[in-house]
Amino acid sequence: MRKPKTPKTLHGAQVVLRPPTAGDIPLLAGIRARPEVRAIWRGGDDLVAAVTDDLAASDVTTLVIEYAGRTAGAIQWGAEQDPDYRHANIDIYLDPEVHGRGLGTDAVRTLARHLITDLGHHRIVIDPAADNAAAIRCYTKVGFRPVGIMREYERGPDGTWHDGLLMDLLAADLAAE
């Protein structure tokens, strides 16, 4: 699959989404090392290598989330290109130090608007852990709706399987700021 098109910079109400640089790798690895993030975004023991691999992935575009002039996390998107199933998907992580400020909502809304308005996607999916109430609230504010539970969807750090919630957003559902 080819790498999705990368925008130069996207501006939200509070955040800026921009292409990553080599200097972002240790900062993003540090955010992913935080226990609150690591519980959801694992990636093995070498998080610098994991972030480097994410940035080089051919089927995903990663953008850095900047807030108040500093790296606050990352947001990724990919796309199914088959014309009969074409849609985009989003994933995100934020530094726990900036949780509760609406930055996740702003970042997801900003990227969703770009995917719909600029790239012509009519549907976007996101799949938080079924017990991640904060993420589900965030995505609901943007306009995502629950589709259903994906049973035993992902393996947790403890080795057991956990459910995921599939949510989707249609272009007409995108909530205004």
PyMOL commands that set and color helices and strands:
alter all, ss='L'
color gray80, all
select helices_A, chain A and resi 24-33+35-38+47-56+96-98+103-118+133-142+171-173
alter helices_A, ss='H'
color red, helices_A
select strands_A, chain A and resi 10-11+15-18+61-67+70-80+87-94+123-126+145-155+161-170
alter strands_A, ss='S'
color yellow, strands_A
deselect
rebuild
show_as cartoon
